[in-house]
Amino acid sequence: MAEPIAKRDIQALPVVPYEGLRDALRTGDLVFCSGSYLFSRAIQGFTRSVWSHVGMVYRDEALGRIFVLESETGIGVRLVPMSKYLRDYHGRRRPYRGQIVTARIEPPVDEAMLRQAISHGMDELTRPYDNVEILRIAVRIALRISRRSRDRKYICSELVEACYRRAGVRFNLRDNFISPMDIWLDDNVVRGARIL
């Protein structure tokens, strides 16, 4: 399991340049973000977590590219080049504001199963982000009630969980929601490097 971590612990991790880590990234690796945006802080507060976002790495050998499969606020499910994510986040010619740490599922997931996971994520491209889910999570936490149904909208951690479920990986979930921290603390998640 990736160890519990605080913001100061993340900031203390040495930054590995993306170019030095790029060749080691594999399809299925996870990208955890601890943002300093207003919405990121709201997510961190509601979920009582240092993490505000999680995505999944997709390595396209034919294109020679590394992508992040994610569900992003206001956009929904998308596939974005990792290099753009780190240098031109949201098209503003600035990197993501916050820290990014990679992680990996161990033991490794069978490649055929990972293809199923990524394929599921690709099938979900353009599905909307569930903007209201964060508020629903806060209500469910406060009232201690479980989630009764799933819809076809995703917050980031729901997308990662759904993709990995297709690969036969089950995360330790709370009954009322799944947050990036729930995935981070799963027994099969091993911390990688800080890249931002």
Secondary structure, DSSP 8 states (H G I E B T S, - for coil): ------HHHHHHS-B--HHHHGGG--TT-EEEEEE-SHHHHHHHHHHTSS--EEEEEEEETTTTEEEEEEEETTTEEEEEEHHHHHHSGGGSSS--SEEEEEEEESS---HHHHHHHHHHHHHTTT--B-TTHHHHHHHHHHHT-------S-B-HHHHHHHHHHHTT------SS---HHHHHTSTTEEEEEE--
